[in-house]
């Protein structure tokens, strides 16, 4: 008598797993497209000296550097996202990706092209490994949240202090801590995204959730890449 119920539960679980995999495929697709925009804008900006010089070392550069934060905190705030169309939410994410690309164009003046490519592939490998672990592990990673948040606050403070100290040793420590924190953040965010998925949500709600999830992983990858570049990049 219990067999039909067990079969129904199995089918329900199978549908849920298929929906979850499709959701993650969408998240990764959006994230990768955002990274592609960042890379293309960054490289393109570095190839136009007039644009590069207008952005870096000027007041405009400060505005460009802060503009992604404005997009994240105002354009992509949870309250605003709920009232925005799917296209607008995606557009905000891709706009932010382009703005970050403008700011990151400095790496092509500081580091060799070969080392940038090498560090990118290392970052991609670390992302794949940690995201897979975050998706498959049975261990609850939520306890890491407070540690990682405090670690990021510490990174910001140490980076600001080192602007005045110009300490190579402190920069090395900050870079090492940044690599550790954002490597763990990838696993933490992946598990959190998995837990936030609800197969009963509407298509619009799932799309917005995918964009916001992609934003979290995108920022993890960008930060991990920059800290690894400080560690492993060959300067021009």
N, C-alpha and C positions, 0 to 999 in steps of 0.2 A: 504493500500500500504506500510505502514511503518512497518508492523508486521514482514516480513522476515528480514529486517535490524536489528530490535530489537532482534530477535531471534539469528541472526548471532553474534551480539555484546555479547549477553549472553553466547553463546557457546565459543566465543573467550576469554571472561573473565574467564569462567569456566576452559578452558585449561590452561590459565595463572596461575590461583590459584593452579591447580593440579601440574603444573611444579614448582611453588614456594615452595609448600609443599614438593615435592620430593627433591628439592635443599636443603631445610633446614634439611630434614632427612639425606641427605648425609653429610652436615656440622656437624650435631650432632654426626653422626656415626664416622667420622674421629676424631672429638674432643675427644669422649669417648675412642676411641682406643689409642689415644695419652696419655690420662690420665691413662689408664690401663698400658701402657708401663712404664710411669713414676712411678706408684705405685709399679709395679713388680720389676723394676730395683732398686728403692729406698729400698724396703724391702729386696731384695736379697743381696744388698751391705751391709746392716746393719747386715746380718747374717754371713758375711765373715770378721772376724776381721782384717786379713792381708790387704784386699782390702779397708776396711773402714779406717784403720789407714794410708794407703798410700794416700788416697784422702783428709782426713781432717787434717788440721794443717800443711800441707806441701806445697811446691811450686807447686807440681802436682795438689793440690786442687785448687789453684788459676787459673791454666790453665783450669781445668774442670769447674770451676764456670763461667769463661769468655767465654768458647767455645760456649754455646748456643747463646750468643749475636753475635758471629762471624757467626754462621749459619743463624741467622735471618737477619743481616745486609748485608751479602755477599752472602750466599747460597740461601736465599729466598728474595732477593731484587726484586722489581717489574720488573726491566729491565732483570734480569737473568731468572726469572720465565717465562717470555714470550718466551724465546728461549729453555727452558728445556722441556723434555718429561714429561708426566703425572706421570710416575713411579718415575722419578728423583725428582719431586716436592714433591710427597708423601714421598719418602725416606728421603729427607731432613727434613721434618716435624717430622717423626718418630725418626730420628737420634737426633734431638734437644730434643724430649721428653725423650729419654733415657739418654742424657747428663744431663738434669735437674733432672732426677731421681737419678743419681749419687750424685749430689750436695745436694739433699734434703734428702739423707739417714741419715743426722745428726738428723732429727726429732725423729728417733727411739731411739737415745741415750739420747735425752733431754726430750721427753714427753712419757707418758704411752701409751701403745697400745690402751687402752679403750678410752682415750681422743682423740687420733688421729682418731679413727673410728667415734666417736661421732661428732667431728668437720667436718669430711668429709661429713657425712650425713646432717649436718646443712648447709654446703656449697652447697651441691647438691640441697637441698630444696630452698635455696635462689636463686641459679642459675635458677632453673625451674620457680620460681615465676617471677623474673625480666625479664627473656628472653621472657616469655609469655606476660608480660606487654609491653615490647618493640616491640613485633610482632603485638599485637592487638591494641595498643593505637593509637588514631588519632592525638595526640599531637606531634608536631614537636620537637624532642629531639636534633636537631643539635646545638641549642644554648648552650647546656651543654658542647659541645666539648671543647671550650676554657677554661671553668672553670675546667673541668676534667684534661686537659693537664697541666694547671698551678698547680693544686693540686698534680699531680704526680711529677712535678719538685720540689714542696715544700716538698713532702715526701722524695725524694732522698736527698735533702739538709739537712733536719732535721735528717735523719738517719745517714748521714755522721758526722754531728756535734755531735750526741749522742754517736758515737764511742769513742769520747774523753771525753764527759761529764759523761757517764754512769749513766744518770738520769732515774730512774724508772718512774717518772711522765711524762717525755718527751716521753719515750717509750710507755707509755699508751696512750698518746695523738696521737702519730704517728700511733699506731695500730688502734685506733678508727677512725682516718681520713682515713687510708687505707681501712678499712672495708666499710666506706661510699663511698669512691671514686670508688672502684672496684665493689661494688654493683650497682652503677649507670652506670658504664662502661658496664656492661652486657646488660642493657636495651638499652644504646646508640649504642653499637656495633650490637645488634640484629636488631635494626631499620635500621642501616646503611647497613647491609648485605641484608636486605629486599629490600632496595632502589637500591642496586647495581645489583640485579638480572635482567638479560635481557633474555627473552625466545628465542630471536633470535640468541643468542650466540651459537657457535659450542659446541659439547660435550666436546672437549678438553679444551676450554676456561672456560666452566662451572665447569669442574673438578678442574682446577687450582684455580678458584675463590672460590670453596668450601674449598680447602685446606687452602688458605689464610684467609678465613673467620673463619675456624676452629681454625687457629692459634690465631686469635684475641680473640676468646672466651676461648680458652685453657689458654692463659696468664691471662685473667681476673679471671678464676677459680683458677689457681695456686696462684695468688697473694692474692685473697680473702681468700683462705684456709690458707695461711701462716699468714695473719694478724689475722684471727679468732683464729688460734692456739695460737698465742701470748696472745690473750685475754682469751680464754676459756680452753686452754690446761693445764692438770695437769703435772707438771714437775716431772721427776724421782728423 
